């Protein structure tokens, strides 16, 4: 039950009903004994600015931002990032950052390639300025034979976008696993799936809001159980 002292964190997106973030964040708050609650907030694009201002007015501690708002939110809050997935309320203002790329800290690689042109792709491009970039609006099909890490930041689930093999790693942002991920694994590539990415970014967001180390094992178990 939410009490008068409960601190609230929201998830701004459209849609948000399928997101696993509320499950893993609320499990993390409980594991750390924090009186916090994470609530999904479905927000249409035309109402985004009002919703962002409302976080401050309603006393939220912060929020996550998901599809399709990451690029738009970056223009509404204090941030130097081109894409924002994490908001913190500080002294009555919203500060934006991105934890989308937290998974990169767990990987070793020399050359990366990024597929997609949305908010998550922009976040990875900012973190990996020398990465190869591919999107259907620009350069396609992807040529990734020289990349040892390929980030699939598209929403495509059913079509195999690239063929990978041993010595390459696919960071597959959608969940559950895409056709690209299944093909990569069958061909001997390493696959870091969307659940791993979600837990890494969720743990970084948790620590940004609370200042408390994230219970990563609890968060991973919660999302895997779903």
C-alpha positions, 0 to 999 in steps of 0.5 A, spaced: 500 500 500 502 507 498 502 511 504 503 518 505 511 518 505 511 513 499 516 516 494 513 515 487 517 514 480 513 513 474 514 510 467 512 515 461 511 511 454 506 509 449 504 504 450 507 502 457 502 496 459 507 490 457 513 493 460 517 489 465 520 495 469 514 496 474 516 489 476 523 489 477 523 496 480 518 495 485 522 488 487 528 492 488 525 497 492 522 492 496 529 488 497 532 494 499 526 496 504 525 503 501 518 506 501 518 507 494 513 505 488 514 505 481 508 506 476 506 506 469 504 512 466 501 512 459 502 518 455 500 520 448 506 524 444 501 531 444 500 530 452 508 529 453 510 536 456 504 537 460 506 530 463 513 532 464 511 538 468 506 534 472 511 529 475 514 535 479 507 538 481 505 531 483 511 530 488 514 524 484 522 523 485 523 521 478 521 517 472 523 512 466 522 514 459 520 509 454 518 509 447 516 513 443 518 519 448 526 519 449 528 524 444 522 529 445 523 528 453 531 530 452 528 537 449 523 538 455 528 537 461 535 539 463 540 535 460 546 534 455 544 528 452 540 527 445 536 521 448 533 521 455 530 515 459 531 517 466 529 523 470 530 526 477 527 531 480 532 536 483 530 542 487 523 543 483 526 541 476 527 535 472 534 533 470 535 528 464 540 522 463 540 516 459 542 509 462 540 505 456 547 504 455 549 501 462 550 494 459 556 496 455 560 496 462 559 489 462 562 488 455 569 488 451 570 490 444 573 494 439 568 496 434 561 497 434 555 497 430 548 500 431 542 498 428 536 503 428 535 511 429 530 511 435 531 514 442 535 508 444 539 508 438 541 515 439 543 514 446 548 508 444 551 513 438 552 518 443 556 513 448 559 510 442 561 516 437 565 511 432 560 506 431 558 504 425 550 506 424 545 503 420 538 505 419 532 504 413 532 511 413 539 512 411 544 506 410 541 499 409 542 493 409 547 493 415 554 491 413 557 488 420 562 483 418 568 488 421 564 489 428 565 485 434 559 488 437 552 489 434 547 493 437 540 492 435 536 498 437 530 497 432 523 494 434 523 489 428 522 482 432 520 477 426 526 479 421 533 477 421 536 484 420 544 481 420 547 475 420 553 474 426 557 468 427 563 466 432 567 472 435 561 477 435 556 479 440 549 481 439 546 486 444 538 485 442 534 491 446 527 488 444 524 483 449 523 477 448 528 475 443 528 477 436 529 473 430 535 476 429 538 474 436 535 467 435 539 466 428 545 469 431 545 464 437 544 459 432 550 461 428 555 461 434 555 469 436 554 471 443 547 474 445 546 479 450 538 479 450 533 485 452 532 482 459 540 483 460 539 490 457 533 492 461 536 489 468 543 493 467 539 500 465 534 499 470 539 498 476 543 504 473 536 508 474 535 505 481 541 508 483 540 514 480 534 515 484 535 512 490 543 513 491 542 506 494 546 500 490 541 496 486 539 489 488 541 486 481 540 479 483 533 481 485 531 485 479 534 479 474 530 474 478 524 478 478 524 479 470 526 472 469 520 469 473 515 473 468 
